[in-house]
Amino acid sequence: MESVYDFLEKLSISSSKTLIVGVSYGPDSMALLDILCKYYPNNKIICAHVHHNHRKESDEEVRKLEYFCKLKNITFEFMKIDSYENNRFTEQEAREKRYAFFENLINKYDSNYLFTAHHGDDLIETILMRIVRGSSLKGYAGISLISKRKNYNIIRPLLFVTKDELLNYCDKNSINYAIDKSNDDDTYTRNRYRKYILPLLKKENPFVHRQFLKFSTLLGEYNSYFDSIIDKLYPNIVVKNEILVDKLLMHDNLIIKKIVMRYLYNNYGSDITYIDDNKTNLVISLIKSKKTSELINLPKKKILVKSYNKIYFDNKLKYNDYCFVFDSYQELPNGFIVKEVNKLENTTNYFTAFNSKDICFPLYLRNVINGDRIEVLGLKGSKKVNDIFITEKILRQNRITYPLLVDSKGKILWIPGIKKSKYDKSKQGKYDIILKYYKEEENDRSK
């Protein structure tokens, strides 16, 4: 723990400052809370706890944590998440609401510091996940020791130590804590890294977390230097929140990508976790497209428009007017999903299969446009999509959001769940792309 204490000493936090500590009642955050109470005995410390309304054990954990705070004379602040969008728990939404609660406390107590219990193992898992998924230079750096926000800093002093060290600390100091049973669930990507990959790395080097921290710090320094260059270029390329395409394309690809990442960060703020490498590349494809007018849908119902020399977010367009560049997985406004799969489970209209030689990439998922026609599998000529909707008794109010799969030349390849085009090869067996159309809660409908 010496590295943790050395780090806290370098922070030089005044005893007059109030410290907000995110505490889940797990061993990591309980160890952090105890460490901070001992290291900052004269500071006002706020224990910030969020009841995620996801586990039955949470009610008991709230009571135990509040009792611990009373014994230690720590101010206890608590929030319960009452509901989630679509009545479905997601880590992303939980995180957004958790940090909104933390920021409210920052303002309430006029604090500049939020402490979180991310540790060395978390850092390794995060970096590996982002390498596999794809990210930016900043993203590959993983979790930083200090993250600067507009009016406060997020401090993570436990990045110097491992999970095992924190468990030992709790046991040695008789600190009670709870273990989240979902941490053993292989459904979650992070859990698989934790259970199967991390032990192999630690077997090679028991102190591998320190090497990852060095890697993270070095990338952070490079990113900061690169950011200073972007700071100078950005105001001339992005004017009134619009990207000037001609000025951006004067630069090399590295600068282009960094400008796009900055633009997305400025428009998404705390929601930037919705943006990954694939989404960034979609925006760059839009910028480099020879088409003078085009739009793509991005997360959080944001629509990015290209109009001649400008790229901008259009808040006036309805989300019903959409066009997604399809990359293997896409959630649609009608609540369905189109996903590339490895197996053709059946030959219903909920599946389609193509030979990549017959179609032009990239593929797009968009809503219907007046005049759309499709060359239906097994029929001569083409039929109006709207006529097919009428025949299939698709309600008028649902037609506007119904998805069509088209290729880059505008050929309609598929009306998911309704009709296949002549380009479908599912009954011929000469295909290398298989797509499935389904709704998660009604997954059996496509079988």
Secondary structure, DSSP 8 states (H G I E B T S, - for coil): -HHHHHHHHHH---TT--EEEE--SSHHHHHHHHHHHHH-TTS-EEEEEEE-S--TTHHHHHHHHHHHHHHHT-EEEEEE----GGG---HHHHHHHHHHHHHHHHHHTT-SEEE----HHHHHHHHHHHHHH---HHHHT-S-SEEE-SS-EEE-GGGGS-HHHHHHHHHHTT------GGGG-TTSHHHHIIIIIHHHHHHH-TTHHHHHHHHHHHHHHHHHHHHHHHHHHHHHHEETTEEEHHHHTTS-HHHHHHHHHHHHHHHHGGGGGG--HHHHHHHHHHHH-S-SEEEEEETTTEEEEEETTEEEE-SSS-TTS-EEEESSEEE-TTS-EEEE-S-----STTEEEE-GGGS-SSEEEEE--TT-EE-BTTSSS-EEHHHHHHHTT--HHHHTT-EEEE-TT--EEEETTTEEBTT--TTTT--SEEEEEE-GGGGGGG-
